[in-house]
Amino acid sequence: MEALETNIEAIKGAVGGWPGTLLAALVIVAVTLFAARLVSAFFGRVLRRDGVPIPSSSIFLNIINGLIWVIGVSVMLGTCFGIDVSALVAALGVGGIAVSLGFQDTISNFFGGLQLSVMRIVEPGDNIRVGSDTGVVHDVTWRHTTIVTPTGERVVIPNSVINKSSLTKLAPPETVVVPFVCRLADETPERVHESIRCAADEAAKSVSPLKQAAKVLFTEVTEWGLRGKVILQVEDASKTAAAADAVVQAISPYLQPRDGR
């Protein structure tokens, strides 16, 4: 820092006047920009590594960038324009209450996003439902959380809304769950179970390779028949909806009694 200030003073002395001050300010801005990008790239790679206890949400990169720019602007004001930053902060503290009231929503979203990330309530890759919106978390920023719906739409939800709403963590996005009700005639439950499982497995494989083979669970006996569901996982999460459609079409012939009743 002292070396930077010495070089800035040398630039101001060599050029002189306001051109020297402007050139020195531009140098500080350029150094700050370079440092911010370098540090962001480094920490971005670190956060994306497996085993790192901090999620890869961009809110942490936003905080790091903010701190670097605060330091850079402080150096520029003090070195180039002779402004006492500590005195400026103290003066601004008088109007801090008014400023905080004006940015109440922004502050709420910032601390909301920080809480979501630090406590690992929401992380990129999570499949969540907030109110009527369901999707995979793409990122958590200092202001909002972005989720991608199964149809590819991006939904932007303020962090404060997530903190105040009921949040449901769903199964991984590559999981396919197809509920059904089947009526038995002369078929045994074991035979229907195996027929549905094989049909679902083959149909899903035609859409995407599977991470987990199809399982069939009968969960309830109702007046309409046996209630159950097919559960499987595809390797390509973007094919989840297509796999579910294929499974529904494949198992539908096994959901009615064979004698036509």
Solvent accessible surface area in square Angstrom, and as a share of the most:
residue,aa,sasa,rsa
1,M,127,0.57
2,E,143,0.64
3,A,71,0.55
4,L,45,0.22
5,E,69,0.31
6,T,88,0.51
7,N,87,0.45
8,I,1,0.00
9,E,91,0.41
10,A,63,0.48
11,I,45,0.23
12,K,46,0.20
13,G,65,0.63
14,A,87,0.67
15,V,76,0.44
16,G,29,0.28
17,G,63,0.60
18,W,189,0.66
19,P,57,0.36
20,G,0,0.00
21,T,28,0.16
22,L,91,0.45
23,L,78,0.39
24,A,0,0.00
25,A,8,0.06
26,L,101,0.50
27,V,45,0.26
28,I,3,0.01
29,V,58,0.33
30,A,60,0.47
31,V,66,0.38
32,T,8,0.05
33,L,71,0.36
34,F,137,0.57
35,A,32,0.25
36,A,5,0.04
37,R,166,0.61
38,L,105,0.52
39,V,42,0.24
40,S,20,0.13
41,A,49,0.38
42,F,108,0.45
43,F,76,0.32
44,G,4,0.04
45,R,137,0.50
46,V,38,0.22
47,L,18,0.09
48,R,163,0.60
49,R,156,0.57
50,D,147,0.76
51,G,79,0.76
52,V,35,0.20
53,P,107,0.67
54,I,78,0.39
55,P,7,0.05
56,S,49,0.31
57,S,0,0.00
58,S,26,0.17
59,I,0,0.00
60,F,30,0.12
61,L,37,0.18
62,N,53,0.27
63,I,51,0.26
64,I,38,0.19
65,N,44,0.22
66,G,35,0.33
67,L,109,0.54
68,I,29,0.15
69,W,84,0.29
70,V,95,0.55
71,I,94,0.48
72,G,8,0.08
73,V,62,0.35
74,S,33,0.21
75,V,18,0.10
76,M,35,0.15
77,L,38,0.19
78,G,35,0.33
79,T,19,0.11
80,C,8,0.05
81,F,107,0.44
82,G,65,0.62
83,I,70,0.36
84,D,86,0.45
85,V,41,0.24
86,S,81,0.52
87,A,56,0.43
88,L,69,0.34
89,V,93,0.53
90,A,70,0.54
91,A,64,0.50
92,L,115,0.57
93,G,51,0.49
94,V,129,0.74
95,G,30,0.29
96,G,31,0.30
97,I,133,0.67
98,A,70,0.54
99,V,89,0.51
100,S,45,0.29
101,L,119,0.59
102,G,63,0.61
103,F,118,0.49
104,Q,113,0.50
105,D,104,0.54
106,T,35,0.21
107,I,68,0.34
108,S,46,0.30
109,N,7,0.03
110,F,56,0.23
111,F,120,0.50
112,G,4,0.04
113,G,0,0.00
114,L,45,0.22
115,Q,85,0.38
116,L,2,0.01
117,S,0,0.00
118,V,94,0.54
119,M,124,0.55
120,R,92,0.34
121,I,55,0.28
122,V,0,0.00
123,E,41,0.19
124,P,44,0.27
125,G,42,0.41
126,D,33,0.17
127,N,28,0.14
128,I,0,0.00
129,R,101,0.37
130,V,8,0.05
131,G,61,0.58
132,S,113,0.73
133,D,50,0.26
134,T,41,0.24
135,G,1,0.01
136,V,41,0.23
137,V,3,0.02
138,H,92,0.41
139,D,29,0.15
140,V,0,0.00
141,T,26,0.15
142,W,107,0.38
143,R,97,0.36
144,H,55,0.25
145,T,0,0.00
146,T,13,0.08
147,I,0,0.00
148,V,42,0.24
149,T,20,0.11
150,P,105,0.66
151,T,115,0.67
152,G,51,0.49
153,E,111,0.50
154,R,151,0.55
155,V,35,0.20
156,V,87,0.50
157,I,11,0.05
158,P,56,0.35
159,N,0,0.00
160,S,19,0.12
161,V,64,0.37
162,I,4,0.02
163,N,59,0.30
164,K,169,0.72
165,S,46,0.30
166,S,94,0.61
167,L,49,0.24
168,T,49,0.29
169,K,107,0.45
170,L,55,0.27
171,A,49,0.38
172,P,64,0.40
173,P,30,0.19
174,E,27,0.12
175,T,20,0.12
176,V,3,0.02
177,V,73,0.42
178,V,9,0.05
179,P,101,0.63
180,F,13,0.05
181,V,49,0.28
182,C,0,0.00
183,R,115,0.42
184,L,63,0.31
185,A,25,0.19
186,D,128,0.66
187,E,35,0.16
188,T,73,0.42
189,P,58,0.37
190,E,125,0.56
191,R,161,0.59
192,V,11,0.06
193,H,56,0.25
194,E,77,0.35
195,S,29,0.19
196,I,0,0.00
197,R,72,0.26
198,C,55,0.33
199,A,18,0.14
200,A,0,0.00
201,D,13,0.07
202,E,113,0.51
203,A,15,0.12
204,A,0,0.00
205,K,107,0.45
206,S,92,0.60
207,V,41,0.24
208,S,3,0.02
209,P,87,0.54
210,L,32,0.16
211,K,117,0.50
212,Q,64,0.28
213,A,58,0.45
214,A,4,0.03
215,K,99,0.42
216,V,6,0.04
217,L,80,0.40
218,F,63,0.26
219,T,82,0.47
220,E,91,0.41
221,V,122,0.70
222,T,25,0.15
223,E,151,0.68
224,W,155,0.54
225,G,17,0.16
226,L,25,0.13
227,R,89,0.33
228,G,3,0.03
229,K,69,0.29
230,V,0,0.00
231,I,32,0.16
232,L,0,0.00
233,Q,35,0.15
234,V,0,0.00
235,E,103,0.46
236,D,57,0.30
237,A,45,0.35
238,S,95,0.61
239,K,80,0.34
240,T,28,0.16
241,A,64,0.49
242,A,48,0.37
243,A,0,0.00
244,A,28,0.22
245,D,78,0.41
246,A,21,0.17
247,V,0,0.00
248,V,75,0.43
249,Q,120,0.53
250,A,29,0.22
251,I,3,0.01
252,S,53,0.34
253,P,86,0.54
254,Y,64,0.24
255,L,30,0.15
256,Q,111,0.49
257,P,13,0.08
258,R,143,0.52
259,D,70,0.36
260,G,69,0.67
261,R,173,0.63
